[in-house]
Amino acid sequence: MDVGGPEGWILAGLDISSAVVSSAVVAAIVAALSSFLTQRYLLERKAQVDYQYEARKRLHEVVGPLRMQLLLAARDVVRRTRGHVGKGWDMDPSASFVRSFVYRLLRPLAISQLIERQMSFADFSVDPAAIALLRFNTNAERVLTGKEIVLSHPATNWETQTQHLFRDNLRAAASTLIAEDEGGAVVMSFARFQREIPDMATISELRDLAAIFSASGDSLSNNPLFWLRLVGYAYICSDLIAKQGLAVGFEDNPLPLESMLRAAKDDQISNRTGDYIQAFEEIAVQGL
């Protein structure tokens, strides 16, 4: 490059120096900006991690005991429903068997109501397993009250509570198991249920459910649509145990769904057992 003598050399040197200084300034600015963004990201990430840790801790404190109660209650639903097949039972609502059955049927739903109440105090979004507890309640209500499970069965009666309870009434029935204790709301024990609700027929929230048992002869399978819902409910409970109970010692004991459905002795159900089982599976994975 022709710089035109000494003066040109000086000017060229100044240009080079200016370029070097400019490059250094740009590099310093980039480094400072990069450092700032990195520090900001690290601080934000730390705040997020700290929040999630505290949120999970709080969630475990308020939901942890209820999670185990729900698993135990779900296990009892599975055992009672499975054991109901093929035997004659005293279906008098005042008899111990029906009172025990109603209590077991409603207990997971009552516990789920207590879990939902904790949404005001804990962030469920930080733990997918906690969200699954909320999904359990929603899906249990779907099989016990909704239309997806019946697959347009021609004998379905939506006008009365002879084959199912209406959803809000089911929730009200479950809430009868919730009592206030010194530590707050709890699901009452069966002994307390026996003492405080000696006659279900006198309790408006339980009267229709008790009547379903009373009208079923010697087995709930004599009411095919209610039995279908009950088997579906047992499946939802079994699915919860499979997903959250095995890690803490619960037994994986799949239900014999086909034989349980055929116990209803209903041609529509017996001829479509595979379709009904698929409906159980689809409901079990539905969202909130």
GIWO-V614150 format. One record per pair of residues at least 24 apart in sequence whose ideal C-beta (glycine too) atoms are under 7 Angstrom apart, sorted by the first residue. I is the first residue (numbers start at 0). J is the second residue. Records with the same first field share a line. If there is no record, write none. Layout:
# GIWO-V614150
I = J ; J
This chain:
# GIWO-V614150
51 = 125
54 = 122 ; 125
55 = 125 ; 126
57 = 121
58 = 121 ; 122 ; 123 ; 125 ; 126 ; 129
61 = 117 ; 120 ; 121
62 = 114 ; 117 ; 121 ; 129 ; 132
65 = 110 ; 113 ; 114
66 = 132
68 = 110
69 = 107 ; 110 ; 111 ; 132
70 = 239 ; 240 ; 243 ; 244 ; 249
72 = 106 ; 107 ; 110
73 = 107 ; 236 ; 239 ; 240
74 = 240 ; 249
75 = 103
76 = 103 ; 104 ; 107 ; 232 ; 233 ; 236
77 = 233 ; 236 ; 237 ; 254
79 = 103
80 = 229 ; 230 ; 233
81 = 233 ; 254
83 = 218 ; 219
84 = 220 ; 259 ; 262
85 = 262
87 = 217 ; 218
88 = 217 ; 218
90 = 212 ; 213 ; 215 ; 216 ; 217
91 = 213
92 = 199 ; 200 ; 209 ; 212 ; 213
93 = 198
97 = 209 ; 212
98 = 193 ; 199
99 = 189
101 = 199 ; 205 ; 208 ; 209
102 = 189 ; 192
105 = 172 ; 173 ; 176
106 = 176 ; 186
107 = 139 ; 236
108 = 136 ; 139 ; 173
109 = 173 ; 174 ; 176 ; 177 ; 186
110 = 186
111 = 135 ; 136
112 = 173 ; 174 ; 177
113 = 177 ; 184 ; 186
128 = 243
131 = 242 ; 243
133 = 287
134 = 286 ; 287
135 = 235 ; 239
137 = 287
138 = 235 ; 282 ; 283 ; 285
139 = 232 ; 235
140 = 166 ; 169
141 = 282
142 = 228 ; 231 ; 232 ; 235 ; 282
143 = 169 ; 228 ; 232
144 = 169
147 = 278 ; 282
148 = 227 ; 228 ; 231 ; 278 ; 282
149 = 224 ; 227
150 = 271 ; 274 ; 275 ; 278
152 = 224 ; 267
153 = 267
154 = 224
155 = 224
160 = 207
161 = 211 ; 214
162 = 222 ; 224 ; 225
163 = 225 ; 228
164 = 207 ; 208
168 = 207
171 = 204
172 = 204 ; 205 ; 208
175 = 202 ; 204 ; 205
220 = 262 ; 263
223 = 263 ; 265 ; 268
226 = 263
227 = 260 ; 263 ; 268 ; 275
230 = 256 ; 259 ; 260
231 = 279
234 = 279 ; 283
235 = 283
238 = 283
